[in-house]
Amino acid sequence: MADLARDGDVELAMVAAGDGEILGHILYSDLGVVVDGRPVRAVALAPVSVRPDRQGQGIGAGLIRASLDLLRERGGEAVVVLGHAAYYPRFGFSAALAAKLQGPFAGDAFMALELVPGALAGHVGSVHYARAFGL
């Protein structure tokens, strides 16, 4: 995360706190996305984390929902995540939507979400992660 911050690639970071402690964290970094030659204002979601003793209490889900709302308000168009295929679809992420995006990942764990309907509409696209990911 320090490399993302150093390079200016952090788009949004949030924490969940309670009882004077940080319980969870979420971070979005800039992501280069082009669909049919058209740039899309997109971010990559990674990481989202919750203290092990507080998992299963809705903290991560709360962070995801609140941050997606904030990204929409800020004019974001799409989010891409590489994550658990049974978890992220509850927030609207879809592997089918990401299937057209060529990049270092593919398969059921590579998912996308449109913050603006139709933002990823098109035939073929590509993603380019921030340099800190080393991809």
N, C-alpha and C positions, 0 to 999 in steps of 0.2 A: 504494500500500500504506500509505503514511503516513496517508492520510485514513481508511482502514478502521481502522487502529490508534487514531487519534485519536477516532473515533466509537465505539470499543469493539466493533467488528463482526468482529474476527479471532477465529475459533473455534480454529484450529490452524495453526501454522507450524512447519516442520521444515527442516533443512538436511542435506545429505550432505557429509561432509568427508573429505579424504584428503591425505596429504603436507603437512599444515598449511594446506590451502587449502579454501575452500568450493567444492564441485563442482556442487552443485545445490540447489534450493529449491522448496518447495511451500507453498501457503497455501490455507486454507479460510476463507470468511467466512459469517456468519449469513445464512440465506436464509429468507424467509417463504414457507412452502408450506402450502396448504390443499387438501384433497381431499374433495369432497362435504361441505363445511362443517367438516371435522375438521382441526385443525392437525397438521402433521407436523414433527418435529424434524429439520430439514434444513440442509445447508450447500451453498455453491457452491464448486467447485474452480476456482481461478484465482488466480495462475498456477502452473504447474509449469515449471521451467526448469533446464537443465543447460548448463554451459559448453560452447561449441561444440567445443572440442578434446577433450571427454570424452563427447560424444553417441554413442549406439550401443553403450554399454558396460553398459547395464542400470541406470544411476544413477536415471533418472527412474522406471522401473518399480519399482525398490526403494523409492523415496520414496512412490510411490502405494500400493503394497501395505502398507508399514509404517504409513502414515497412515490408510488405511482400517481396518486392524486397531485402531488407537488410537481412531478415531472410534466403532467398534462398542463397544469397552470403555467409552467415555464415555457410551454411551446414545444415540448418533446413530441416526436412522432411515433417512435417505436423503441422497444426494449428487446434485447436478446439475452438469453440465459443458457448456460450449460448446467443442468441440474437434474434433480430427481424427477423422472417422468411421471410419477404418481403424485407429486406434491404441487408443482407449478401450474398445471392446467386449472386448478381451482381458482386461480387468479386471471385466467384467460390466455395463458401461454399455450402455444400450439406447435408441435413438431412439424405438422403439415405446412404451416405458414412459413417456417424456417427452412423447409426442404429446398426451396429455390435459391437460398443464399449460400453461395460457394465460399468456403473458408476452411479454417483448420479443423472444424468439427462437423459432424453429421449424425444422423440417427435420432432415436426417440428422446435422448437427453438434450438435444440441441433444439431450443424452442424460441419462438418470437411472439411478441404481443404488439398489436397496433394500439397506440395511444390516440391516434387519429384514424378513424375508419378509412381504409383504402391506402394507407401510407405505404404498405408493402405490396400493393397491387402491381402486377406485372409478370413477366415471364421468367426473367433470370436476374439474379442479383449477386452481390458480393459483400463480404464483411472484412474489415481490417481492424484488428485489435490494436490497442495502444502498445507502444514499444516495450513498456514494462512487462508485458505478458511473455515476451520472448518468442512470439509466434511468427 
